[in-house]
């Protein structure tokens, strides 16, 4: 019930009590043989005609109704404010979770992409450890294990490995080896060139080194 309707009810109730009281009082007087004329039921009774004690009682009743209305309004406001605080906390938590998940996904993607543009000093020869370090930087930690599984089986990490029957060459056994010239002309002697070519080949054909590794495990080639 709204504050306006409660106030209206209080006033209506007070008016009704006043009117009924007046009528009953007049009727009682008439029964006792009073010579005063009896007012009709619809006659308006003024506040001055109501005994003082009844006025105070009616005023007290109205104040109680209004006080109850004020208390109900205050409770409703408190409930709404509490609900708003709870919802705001939930929204903030959801936003933080989404931001954390987005950041984690970005880190994972960055780790998977690696750095295909990385450059390394040219050397006369490279150790297996150096070649693997290059691959991990170029391929990225998220896909390196799959890339390593393929290279280990294709060339044993020998960047000069040559297949005498097919002519496949290098770490990833490009066939023919001249395909790797699309990256750089030093494809015969630079492991980084071979790794970059192999990573691009796996990404284009299988979606990723791990996709290529899944295929390799079934067909023993890629």
C-alpha positions as CSV (number, residue, x, y, z in Angstrom):
1,X,0.0,0.0,0.0
2,X,1.4,3.4,-0.9
3,X,1.9,6.3,1.6
4,X,-0.9,8.2,-0.1
5,X,-3.4,5.4,0.2
6,X,-2.5,4.8,3.8
7,X,-3.0,8.5,4.7
8,X,-6.3,8.4,2.8
9,X,-7.3,5.3,4.7
10,X,-6.5,7.0,8.0
11,X,-8.4,10.1,7.2
12,X,-11.3,8.1,5.9
13,X,-11.3,6.0,9.0
14,X,-11.2,9.0,11.3
15,X,-14.1,10.6,9.4
16,X,-16.1,7.4,9.6
17,X,-15.5,7.1,13.3
18,X,-16.5,10.7,13.9
19,X,-19.6,10.4,11.8
20,X,-20.7,7.1,13.4
21,X,-20.0,8.4,16.8
22,X,-22.0,11.5,16.2
23,X,-25.0,9.6,14.9
24,X,-24.9,7.1,17.7
25,X,-24.7,9.9,20.3
26,X,-27.7,11.7,18.8
27,X,-29.6,8.5,18.5
28,X,-29.0,7.7,22.1
29,X,-30.2,11.1,23.1
30,X,-33.3,10.7,21.1
31,X,-34.0,7.4,22.9
32,X,-33.8,9.1,26.2
33,X,-36.6,11.5,25.3
34,X,-34.5,14.5,24.2
35,X,-36.5,17.2,22.6
36,X,-33.6,18.0,20.2
37,X,-34.2,16.9,16.6
38,X,-32.3,13.9,15.3
39,X,-29.8,14.6,12.5
40,X,-30.0,12.6,9.4
41,X,-27.4,9.9,8.8
42,X,-25.7,11.9,6.0
43,X,-25.3,15.1,8.1
44,X,-21.7,16.4,8.2
45,X,-20.2,16.5,11.8
46,X,-17.6,19.3,12.4
47,X,-14.4,18.7,14.3
48,X,-15.6,21.2,16.9
49,X,-18.7,19.0,17.6
50,X,-16.5,16.0,18.5
51,X,-15.6,15.7,22.2
52,X,-11.9,16.5,22.9
53,X,-11.1,13.0,24.0
54,X,-12.3,11.4,20.8
55,X,-10.3,14.0,18.8
56,X,-7.1,12.9,20.6
57,X,-7.9,9.3,20.1
58,X,-8.4,9.8,16.4
59,X,-5.3,11.8,16.0
60,X,-3.3,9.1,17.7
61,X,-4.7,6.5,15.4
62,X,-3.7,8.5,12.4
63,X,-0.2,9.0,13.7
64,X,0.2,5.3,14.3
65,X,-0.9,4.5,10.7
66,X,1.5,7.1,9.3
67,X,4.4,5.8,11.5
68,X,3.8,2.3,10.2
69,X,3.8,3.6,6.7
70,X,7.1,5.4,7.3
71,X,8.6,2.3,8.8
72,X,7.5,0.2,5.8
73,X,9.0,2.8,3.4
74,X,12.3,2.7,5.4
75,X,12.4,-1.1,5.3
76,X,11.8,-1.1,1.6
77,X,14.6,1.3,1.0
78,X,17.0,-0.7,3.1
79,X,16.1,-3.9,1.2
80,X,16.5,-2.2,-2.2
81,X,19.9,-0.7,-1.2
82,X,21.1,-4.1,0.1
83,X,20.0,-5.8,-3.1
84,X,21.8,-3.1,-5.1
85,X,25.0,-3.6,-3.1
86,X,24.9,-7.4,-3.6
87,X,24.3,-7.1,-7.3
88,X,27.1,-4.5,-7.6
89,X,29.5,-7.0,-5.9
90,X,28.4,-9.8,-8.2
91,X,28.9,-7.6,-11.3
92,X,32.4,-6.5,-10.1
93,X,33.3,-10.2,-9.4
94,X,32.1,-11.2,-12.9
95,X,34.0,-8.4,-14.6
96,X,37.2,-9.3,-12.7
97,X,36.8,-13.0,-13.6
98,X,36.3,-12.1,-17.3
99,X,39.3,-9.9,-17.3
100,X,41.5,-12.6,-15.7
101,X,40.3,-15.2,-18.2
102,X,41.0,-12.8,-21.1
103,X,44.5,-12.1,-19.8
104,X,45.2,-15.8,-19.3
105,X,44.0,-16.5,-22.8
106,X,46.2,-13.8,-24.2
107,X,49.2,-15.2,-22.4
108,X,48.4,-18.7,-23.7
109,X,48.1,-17.4,-27.2
110,X,51.3,-15.5,-26.9
111,X,53.1,-18.6,-25.7
112,X,51.6,-20.6,-28.5
113,X,52.6,-18.1,-31.2
114,X,56.1,-17.6,-30.1
115,X,58.2,-15.2,-32.1
116,X,58.5,-16.2,-35.8
117,X,60.4,-12.9,-36.4
118,X,63.1,-13.6,-34.0
119,X,66.6,-13.2,-35.4
120,X,69.8,-15.0,-34.3
121,X,73.5,-14.4,-34.9
122,X,74.8,-16.4,-37.8
123,X,77.3,-19.1,-36.8
124,X,79.4,-21.6,-38.6
125,X,77.7,-24.4,-36.8
126,X,75.1,-24.9,-34.1
127,X,74.8,-27.4,-31.3
128,X,71.6,-29.4,-30.7
129,X,71.0,-27.4,-27.5
130,X,71.3,-24.1,-29.4
131,X,68.9,-25.3,-32.1
132,X,66.3,-26.4,-29.6
133,X,66.6,-23.0,-27.8
134,X,66.0,-21.3,-31.2
135,X,62.9,-23.5,-31.8
136,X,61.5,-22.8,-28.4
137,X,61.7,-19.1,-28.9
138,X,60.4,-19.1,-32.4
139,X,57.6,-21.7,-31.9
140,X,56.6,-20.8,-28.4
141,X,56.3,-22.9,-25.2
142,X,52.6,-23.7,-25.9
143,X,53.4,-25.7,-29.1
144,X,57.1,-26.5,-28.6
145,X,56.6,-30.0,-27.3
146,X,54.6,-31.1,-30.3
147,X,57.1,-29.4,-32.7
148,X,59.9,-31.1,-30.9
149,X,58.2,-34.5,-31.2
150,X,58.1,-34.2,-35.0
151,X,61.6,-32.8,-35.4
152,X,63.0,-35.5,-33.1
153,X,61.5,-38.2,-35.4
154,X,62.2,-36.5,-38.7
155,X,65.8,-35.4,-38.3
156,X,66.9,-36.0,-34.7
157,X,67.5,-32.2,-34.5
158,X,70.2,-32.4,-37.2
159,X,69.7,-29.3,-39.4
160,X,71.8,-30.8,-42.1
161,X,69.9,-34.1,-42.2
162,X,69.3,-35.3,-45.8
163,X,67.0,-38.2,-46.9
164,X,68.9,-39.9,-49.7
165,X,65.8,-41.4,-51.3
166,X,63.4,-38.4,-51.3
167,X,65.8,-35.5,-51.0
168,X,64.0,-34.1,-48.0
169,X,66.3,-31.8,-46.0
170,X,66.8,-30.2,-42.6
171,X,65.2,-30.3,-39.2
172,X,61.6,-30.6,-40.5
173,X,62.6,-32.6,-43.6
174,X,61.2,-30.2,-46.2
175,X,60.7,-32.0,-49.5
176,X,62.3,-30.6,-51.5
177,X,64.6,-28.5,-49.3
178,X,64.4,-25.6,-51.7
179,X,60.9,-24.9,-50.4
180,X,62.5,-23.2,-47.4
181,X,64.1,-20.6,-49.6
182,X,60.7,-18.8,-49.3
183,X,61.9,-17.8,-45.8
184,X,65.6,-17.1,-46.5
185,X,68.3,-18.1,-48.9
186,X,70.4,-19.6,-46.1
187,X,68.0,-22.5,-45.5
188,X,70.8,-25.1,-45.9
189,X,72.9,-23.8,-43.0
190,X,70.6,-21.7,-40.7
191,X,68.4,-23.7,-38.3
192,X,66.3,-20.6,-37.6
193,X,65.3,-20.4,-41.3
194,X,64.3,-24.1,-41.2
195,X,62.3,-23.7,-38.0
196,X,60.4,-20.7,-39.3
197,X,59.5,-22.5,-42.5
198,X,58.5,-25.7,-40.6
199,X,56.3,-23.7,-38.2
200,X,54.5,-21.9,-41.0
201,X,53.9,-25.2,-42.8
202,X,52.4,-26.8,-39.8
203,X,50.2,-23.8,-39.0
204,X,48.9,-23.6,-42.6
205,X,48.3,-27.3,-43.2
206,X,47.3,-28.6,-39.7
207,X,46.4,-25.4,-37.7
208,X,49.3,-25.8,-35.3
209,X,52.4,-28.0,-34.5
210,X,50.1,-30.0,-32.2
211,X,47.7,-30.5,-35.0
212,X,50.6,-31.7,-37.2
213,X,51.7,-34.0,-34.4
214,X,48.3,-35.5,-34.1
215,X,48.4,-36.3,-37.8
216,X,52.0,-37.7,-37.6
217,X,51.1,-40.2,-34.8
218,X,48.5,-41.8,-37.2
219,X,50.4,-41.6,-40.5
220,X,54.1,-41.4,-39.3
221,X,54.5,-38.5,-41.7
222,X,53.1,-35.0,-42.1
